[in-house]
Amino acid sequence: MQFAPLLAAPPLVQAHAAAAIAAFGLGLWQMAAPKGTLPHRRLGWAWTGLMLVVALSSFGITGNRGPWHFSWIHGISLFTLVMLPLAVLHARRGRVGLHRRAMIGLFLGALVITGAFTLLPGRLLGRVVFS
């Protein structure tokens, strides 16, 4: 594993990657830890904040095609920006099942699936992991 490509990337890309990696780790912890506790709620707010950073920063990352050239992954960022407040609202209103499904869906869709695409050959994290 070589971190040189990530360290050479623009600060926005570095912040995006750091927030995504932190959200992934915290998300795994949240799924394994007891639910409904004060730590779960506090870490949930931290995870939500990290996901906001990931989603919002993605709009500044458009690859080599220049600004305002978005890909399908940016659609997932829009979906994330809609679903995060809904998932929090479900929790606040006691709709635990809907909250759980929304958060697991965000974790899998916005972090795991899109994260897997960042490991493809030619992508930045692919070069970091497989170089």
BAKOLMAR-684621 format. One record per residue (C-alpha): x negated, y, z; residue in three letters. Coordinates in nm, 2 decimals. Each point is the difference from the previous one (the first is absolute). Example, Ala and Ser with C-alpha at 12.3 -4.5 7.8 and 13.67 -1.06 7.14 Angstrom:
2
<marmar px="-1.23" py="-0.45" pz="0.78" resn="Ala"/>
<marmar px="-0.14" py="0.34" pz="-0.07" resn="Ser"/>
# end
This chain:
131
<marmar px="0.00" py="0.00" pz="0.00" resn="Met"/>
<marmar px="-0.14" py="0.34" pz="-0.10" resn="Gln"/>
<marmar px="0.15" py="0.32" pz="0.13" resn="Phe"/>
<marmar px="-0.19" py="0.23" pz="-0.25" resn="Ala"/>
<marmar px="0.30" py="0.03" pz="-0.24" resn="Pro"/>
<marmar px="0.23" py="0.11" pz="0.28" resn="Leu"/>
<marmar px="-0.25" py="0.23" pz="0.15" resn="Leu"/>
<marmar px="-0.05" py="0.16" pz="-0.34" resn="Ala"/>
<marmar px="0.37" py="0.05" pz="-0.06" resn="Ala"/>
<marmar px="0.17" py="0.34" pz="0.06" resn="Pro"/>
<marmar px="0.11" py="0.07" pz="0.36" resn="Pro"/>
<marmar px="0.37" py="-0.04" pz="-0.09" resn="Leu"/>
<marmar px="-0.07" py="-0.36" pz="-0.12" resn="Val"/>
<marmar px="-0.20" py="-0.07" pz="0.31" resn="Gln"/>
<marmar px="0.28" py="0.13" pz="0.23" resn="Ala"/>
<marmar px="0.26" py="-0.20" pz="-0.19" resn="His"/>
<marmar px="-0.21" py="-0.32" pz="0.03" resn="Ala"/>
<marmar px="-0.07" py="0.06" pz="0.37" resn="Ala"/>
<marmar px="0.37" py="0.06" pz="0.08" resn="Ala"/>
<marmar px="0.11" py="-0.30" pz="-0.20" resn="Ala"/>
<marmar px="-0.26" py="-0.23" pz="0.17" resn="Ile"/>
<marmar px="0.10" py="0.14" pz="0.34" resn="Ala"/>
<marmar px="0.37" py="-0.05" pz="-0.08" resn="Ala"/>
<marmar px="-0.06" py="-0.35" pz="-0.11" resn="Phe"/>
<marmar px="-0.18" py="-0.09" pz="0.32" resn="Gly"/>
<marmar px="0.25" py="0.17" pz="0.22" resn="Leu"/>
<marmar px="0.29" py="-0.15" pz="-0.19" resn="Gly"/>
<marmar px="-0.14" py="-0.35" pz="0.06" resn="Leu"/>
<marmar px="-0.03" py="0.09" pz="0.37" resn="Trp"/>
<marmar px="0.36" py="0.13" pz="0.01" resn="Gln"/>
<marmar px="0.14" py="-0.32" pz="-0.15" resn="Met"/>
<marmar px="-0.18" py="-0.22" pz="0.25" resn="Ala"/>
<marmar px="0.06" py="0.21" pz="0.31" resn="Ala"/>
<marmar px="0.31" py="0.01" pz="0.21" resn="Pro"/>
<marmar px="0.28" py="0.21" pz="-0.14" resn="Lys"/>
<marmar px="0.21" py="0.27" pz="0.17" resn="Gly"/>
<marmar px="-0.28" py="0.09" pz="0.24" resn="Thr"/>
<marmar px="-0.14" py="0.35" pz="0.06" resn="Leu"/>
<marmar px="-0.33" py="-0.10" pz="-0.17" resn="Pro"/>
<marmar px="0.20" py="-0.13" pz="-0.30" resn="His"/>
<marmar px="0.18" py="0.33" pz="-0.03" resn="Arg"/>
<marmar px="-0.32" py="0.21" pz="0.03" resn="Arg"/>
<marmar px="-0.20" py="-0.22" pz="-0.24" resn="Leu"/>
<marmar px="0.30" py="0.01" pz="-0.23" resn="Gly"/>
<marmar px="-0.02" py="0.38" pz="-0.02" resn="Trp"/>
<marmar px="-0.37" py="-0.03" pz="-0.07" resn="Ala"/>
<marmar px="0.06" py="-0.25" pz="-0.27" resn="Trp"/>
<marmar px="0.27" py="0.22" pz="-0.15" resn="Thr"/>
<marmar px="-0.24" py="0.30" pz="0.00" resn="Gly"/>
<marmar px="-0.27" py="-0.21" pz="-0.17" resn="Leu"/>
<marmar px="0.25" py="-0.11" pz="-0.27" resn="Met"/>
<marmar px="0.10" py="0.36" pz="-0.06" resn="Leu"/>
<marmar px="-0.37" py="0.08" pz="-0.06" resn="Val"/>
<marmar px="-0.03" py="-0.30" pz="-0.23" resn="Val"/>
<marmar px="0.31" py="0.09" pz="-0.20" resn="Ala"/>
<marmar px="-0.06" py="0.37" pz="-0.02" resn="Leu"/>
<marmar px="-0.37" py="-0.02" pz="-0.09" resn="Ser"/>
<marmar px="0.08" py="-0.24" pz="-0.28" resn="Ser"/>
<marmar px="0.16" py="0.28" pz="-0.20" resn="Phe"/>
<marmar px="-0.34" py="0.16" pz="-0.02" resn="Gly"/>
<marmar px="-0.16" py="-0.31" pz="-0.13" resn="Ile"/>
<marmar px="0.07" py="-0.05" pz="-0.37" resn="Thr"/>
<marmar px="-0.31" py="-0.16" pz="-0.13" resn="Gly"/>
<marmar px="-0.18" py="0.12" pz="-0.31" resn="Asn"/>
<marmar px="0.32" py="0.11" pz="-0.18" resn="Arg"/>
<marmar px="0.01" py="0.34" pz="0.18" resn="Gly"/>
<marmar px="0.26" py="0.16" pz="0.23" resn="Pro"/>
<marmar px="0.37" py="-0.08" pz="-0.04" resn="Trp"/>
<marmar px="-0.06" py="-0.34" pz="-0.16" resn="His"/>
<marmar px="0.16" py="-0.24" pz="0.24" resn="Phe"/>
<marmar px="0.02" py="-0.38" pz="-0.01" resn="Ser"/>
<marmar px="0.26" py="-0.24" pz="0.13" resn="Trp"/>
<marmar px="-0.19" py="-0.01" pz="0.33" resn="Ile"/>
<marmar px="0.10" py="0.36" pz="0.06" resn="His"/>
<marmar px="0.36" py="-0.12" pz="-0.02" resn="Gly"/>
<marmar px="-0.08" py="-0.21" pz="0.30" resn="Ile"/>
<marmar px="-0.13" py="0.31" pz="0.17" resn="Ser"/>
<marmar px="0.34" py="0.17" pz="-0.06" resn="Leu"/>
<marmar px="0.18" py="-0.31" pz="0.13" resn="Phe"/>
<marmar px="-0.22" py="0.02" pz="0.31" resn="Thr"/>
<marmar px="0.09" py="0.36" pz="0.06" resn="Leu"/>
<marmar px="0.37" py="-0.08" pz="-0.02" resn="Val"/>
<marmar px="-0.02" py="-0.32" pz="0.21" resn="Met"/>
<marmar px="-0.22" py="0.11" pz="0.29" resn="Leu"/>
<marmar px="0.26" py="0.25" pz="0.14" resn="Pro"/>
<marmar px="0.28" py="-0.25" pz="-0.06" resn="Leu"/>
<marmar px="-0.19" py="-0.27" pz="0.18" resn="Ala"/>
<marmar px="-0.06" py="0.23" pz="0.30" resn="Val"/>
<marmar px="0.37" py="0.10" pz="-0.01" resn="Leu"/>
<marmar px="0.10" py="-0.36" pz="0.01" resn="His"/>
<marmar px="-0.22" py="-0.05" pz="0.31" resn="Ala"/>
<marmar px="0.14" py="0.31" pz="0.17" resn="Arg"/>
<marmar px="0.36" py="-0.11" pz="-0.06" resn="Arg"/>
<marmar px="-0.07" py="-0.35" pz="0.13" resn="Gly"/>
<marmar px="0.03" py="-0.18" pz="-0.34" resn="Arg"/>
<marmar px="-0.30" py="-0.22" pz="0.08" resn="Val"/>
<marmar px="0.05" py="-0.24" pz="-0.28" resn="Gly"/>
<marmar px="0.01" py="0.27" pz="-0.27" resn="Leu"/>
<marmar px="-0.30" py="0.17" pz="0.17" resn="His"/>
<marmar px="-0.19" py="-0.33" pz="-0.01" resn="Arg"/>
<marmar px="0.08" py="-0.07" pz="-0.36" resn="Arg"/>
<marmar px="-0.09" py="0.35" pz="-0.11" resn="Ala"/>
<marmar px="-0.33" py="0.00" pz="0.18" resn="Met"/>
<marmar px="-0.10" py="-0.35" pz="-0.12" resn="Ile"/>
<marmar px="0.10" py="0.10" pz="-0.35" resn="Gly"/>
<marmar px="-0.22" py="0.31" pz="0.02" resn="Leu"/>
<marmar px="-0.29" py="-0.19" pz="0.14" resn="Phe"/>
<marmar px="0.02" py="-0.27" pz="-0.27" resn="Leu"/>
<marmar px="0.09" py="0.23" pz="-0.30" resn="Gly"/>
<marmar px="-0.19" py="0.31" pz="0.08" resn="Ala"/>
<marmar px="-0.31" py="-0.15" pz="0.16" resn="Leu"/>
<marmar px="-0.04" py="-0.37" pz="-0.09" resn="Val"/>
<marmar px="0.12" py="-0.01" pz="-0.36" resn="Ile"/>
<marmar px="-0.14" py="0.34" pz="-0.11" resn="Thr"/>
<marmar px="-0.32" py="-0.07" pz="0.20" resn="Gly"/>
<marmar px="-0.04" py="-0.32" pz="-0.20" resn="Ala"/>
<marmar px="0.00" py="0.20" pz="-0.32" resn="Phe"/>
<marmar px="-0.28" py="0.22" pz="0.13" resn="Thr"/>
<marmar px="-0.22" py="-0.31" pz="0.01" resn="Leu"/>
<marmar px="0.03" py="-0.05" pz="-0.38" resn="Leu"/>
<marmar px="-0.32" py="0.02" pz="-0.21" resn="Pro"/>
<marmar px="-0.09" py="0.35" pz="-0.08" resn="Gly"/>
<marmar px="0.19" py="0.15" pz="0.29" resn="Arg"/>
<marmar px="-0.19" py="0.18" pz="0.28" resn="Leu"/>
<marmar px="0.07" py="-0.24" pz="0.28" resn="Leu"/>
<marmar px="-0.06" py="-0.29" pz="-0.23" resn="Gly"/>
<marmar px="-0.35" py="0.13" pz="-0.05" resn="Arg"/>
<marmar px="-0.04" py="0.04" pz="0.37" resn="Val"/>
<marmar px="0.11" py="-0.35" pz="0.09" resn="Val"/>
<marmar px="-0.13" py="-0.20" pz="-0.29" resn="Phe"/>
<marmar px="-0.33" py="0.18" pz="-0.09" resn="Ser"/>
# end
